[in-house]
Amino acid sequence: MIIAIETRLVIRTRTPTDILLQYEAAAIPDQTIISASDALSDAGSSTRIAGDENIGTRRWLRLDGEVEVSYRAEAEPRRLDCDLAALDSLPVERLPADAVKYLFDSRYCQSDSFQSYAASTFEDPIGGRKIEAMRDWVARNIAYVPGSSHSETTTRDTLMERRGVCRDFAHVLITMARACAIPARYVAVYSPAVDPQDFHAVAEVFLCDPATADGGAWYLVDPTGMACAADAVKIGVGRDAADVSFLTSFGACELTGKSVQVLRKAPAPLTQDPLASLQGT
């Protein structure tokens, strides 16, 4: 499935300000970037750097005034939805080093303080079935309400309010998984079924497939139910939303315009070989 992406951002500052952007689809093994282009109006200096885990690209801007960012891409995810129930969690002593940091507290996910709550709420299932139970619990107990949270909303706030947007749904699932010693991280994606259309947040959990005896892998989970592994185009990953924001400003700035459009695009039909009709004659 080919996913067509079109993003536009308009950012304004009144004094010279450093801006960090992350909006480009990541060129990684489980998705192919078929085409990509972006354009920035006059924005002063601009430098690209790698995202966390070398997934995706960030862009530094030194902005004094206004910049319009226009981005277009076509990408083809090359991953399938998996059966979470068939996956196991790994004992912590067998986790690879780069997964261990995703067990710890982070700015929006205070997992240590939820260990008792998570253990009693998700007591029976193990491994992927425990993640399924968490995903379904979040979907049942948190109302998806656009505009109901802000940049300071944490998991604790979301559980008190019982409402939020995709970043809050992802934060709750990540917090509960970490509280049960399952590494979990935040993933920014594009996905065509997101409503209202915007940058979207999902979670990834580190589990292993007992049928293959592998060392574990990251599996995408969306508690909002709007994205799936087969149609999500990854932008970047991190501990929580603070690591993968599409815009981080080191000084005052104003986002005066934003639009995101993501569509499924049918593959181009194969061109018929004009000699094919002559074969067998």
Secondary structure, 3 states (H helix, E strand, C coil): CEEEEEEEEEEECCCCEEEEECCCCCCECCEEEEEEEEEECCCCCEEEEECHHHCCEEEEEEECCEEEEEEEEEEEECCCCCCHHHCECCCHHHCCHHHHHHHCCCCCCCHHHHHHHHHHHCCCCCHHHHHHHHHHHHHHHCEECCCCCCCCCCHHHHHHHCEECHHHHHHHHHHHHHHCCCCEEEEEEECCCCCCCCCEEEEEEEEECCCCCCCCEEEEECCCCCCCCCCCEEEEEECCHHHCCCEEEECCCEEEEEEEEEEEECCCCCCCCCCHHHCCC
